[in-house]
Amino acid sequence: MSKIRSVVRGVGGYLPAHTLTNADLAKKVDTSDEWIVQRTGIRERHIAADGEKTSDLGLAAARAALKNAGIGADAIDLIVLATSTPDQTFPATAVTIQDGLGITRGAAFDMQAVCSGFVFALATADQFLRSGDFKCALVIGAETFSRILDWSDRGTCVLFGDGAGAVVLEASSDSGERGVLTTKLRSDGRHRAKLYVDGGPSSTGTVGHLRMEGREVFRHAIGMITDVIEDAFAVTGYNASDVDWFVPHQANKRIIDGSAHKLGIAAEKIVTTVDRHGNTSAASIPLALSVASEDGRIKKGDLVLLEAMGGGFTWGSALIRW
């Protein structure tokens, strides 16, 4: 019996039109372009317009991914949306995207694992597809983090941006070695106070603002990231030299470079968009995939390594034969 794999058929991204540069931020808080670039590698980020919701960003990215895949929305029977900034407490923002695409069958739901959300969503969709319960999925990461930032806190407001990315995954039994090879997920709630939002329906009844102990997050990040990547290599038999492209969560260039160095991944294999996008949380990996696919770097047959870490702490990896 042929083995079912979840194969990437298309990828797409969307960024809001408004670009906020470091120079713009320096007019609002005590910071500078030099300070931000030196510590994060970020030069600019995109900010959603008034009235532009997470579902709007996710819908645009989904449409781009479907176009890239060359299939219609009627082929989709599963939507998994990774987001920490939903349109509403409920219903799930995924069903708004489902409706926007004109899909009335299958299932659509949100997943919350903060910056690790896309990897968690990818792993979930992969399990459903390989079970045979669904045939074709949209896995989306979409965020409007600008809505939960304290714009007077220079330690956080300089880091984040808005955006969305999406991948079309299709169950296939004749794809050879192509597809999602493995996913590894972790979480440790002991660290939840190091990166969190100080509001919520059952606690304060407010949306709240993002709060972060930046040094603590940085201290844990590289070790956690390399842990799940080494697990992925152990399961598949691959190693760092086999990887064609390393597509990490775009949180901070120092974390990205430090992780790649520890793993022995060459700098020229790293897909980096943090300088232009900032940290778009769950959207950062699919946005980076979209950029690297569109410019021709990621090609059919390439071995692509994904990783992310986010509040919770949550962290995870995925190894994909493109």
Secondary structure as GFF3:
##gff-version 3
##sequence-region A 1 322
A	DSSP	beta_strand	5	14	.	.	.	ID=ss1
A	DSSP	beta_strand	18	21	.	.	.	ID=ss2
A	DSSP	alpha_helix	22	26	.	.	.	ID=ss3
A	DSSP	alpha_helix	33	40	.	.	.	ID=ss4
A	DSSP	beta_strand	44	47	.	.	.	ID=ss5
A	DSSP	alpha_helix	54	69	.	.	.	ID=ss6
A	DSSP	three_ten_helix	73	75	.	.	.	ID=ss7
A	DSSP	beta_strand	78	82	.	.	.	ID=ss8
A	DSSP	alpha_helix	93	100	.	.	.	ID=ss9
A	DSSP	beta_strand	107	111	.	.	.	ID=ss10
A	DSSP	three_ten_helix	114	116	.	.	.	ID=ss11
A	DSSP	alpha_helix	117	131	.	.	.	ID=ss12
A	DSSP	beta_strand	136	144	.	.	.	ID=ss13
A	DSSP	three_ten_helix	145	148	.	.	.	ID=ss14
A	DSSP	alpha_helix	154	157	.	.	.	ID=ss15
A	DSSP	beta_strand	162	172	.	.	.	ID=ss16
A	DSSP	beta_strand	179	187	.	.	.	ID=ss17
A	DSSP	three_ten_helix	189	194	.	.	.	ID=ss18
A	DSSP	beta_strand	195	197	.	.	.	ID=ss19
A	DSSP	beta_strand	210	212	.	.	.	ID=ss20
A	DSSP	alpha_helix	214	236	.	.	.	ID=ss21
A	DSSP	three_ten_helix	240	242	.	.	.	ID=ss22
A	DSSP	beta_strand	245	248	.	.	.	ID=ss23
A	DSSP	alpha_helix	253	263	.	.	.	ID=ss24
A	DSSP	three_ten_helix	267	269	.	.	.	ID=ss25
A	DSSP	alpha_helix	274	277	.	.	.	ID=ss26
A	DSSP	three_ten_helix	281	283	.	.	.	ID=ss27
A	DSSP	alpha_helix	284	294	.	.	.	ID=ss28
A	DSSP	beta_strand	303	310	.	.	.	ID=ss29
A	DSSP	beta_strand	314	321	.	.	.	ID=ss30
###
